[in-house]
Amino acid sequence: MEVALDKQFYVYILASKRNGMLYVGVTSNILQRIWQHKHTMAQGFTEKYDIKRLVYYEVHDNAESAITREKRIKKWRRAWKLRLIEEKNPEWEDLYDRLRS
């Protein structure tokens, strides 16, 4: 069996709107995962609070570092998460379309 050495993992933050509800997640297929959130196929918190806007993501080389980072961010204060988003995405644009192109 071949192992994909170039597989990437993503930590991402979704928002319902600017300064709205936030969701932090991790995935190995960000396009598919965000599509699932946008089409309410990801049931639970994001569906309940209509959280569909990809406002932040970062790339990791392995699952372990991505999962560790996701857990760390989830424990952060809200203000720290907002600062992280605004450092890279001050307009709170939905980054999903940018990823698709």
ZITAHU-V165232 format. One record per run of one state. SS is the DSSP state (H for helix, E for strand, C for the rest). FROM is the first residue (numbers start at 1). TO is the last residue. Records with the same first field share a line. If there is no record, write none. Layout:
SS->FROM-TO / FROM-TO
//
This chain:
C->1-8 / 16-21 / 28-29 / 39-44 / 49-52 / 61-62 / 76-77 / 89-95 / 101-101
E->9-15 / 22-27 / 53-60
H->30-38 / 45-48 / 63-75 / 78-88 / 96-100
//
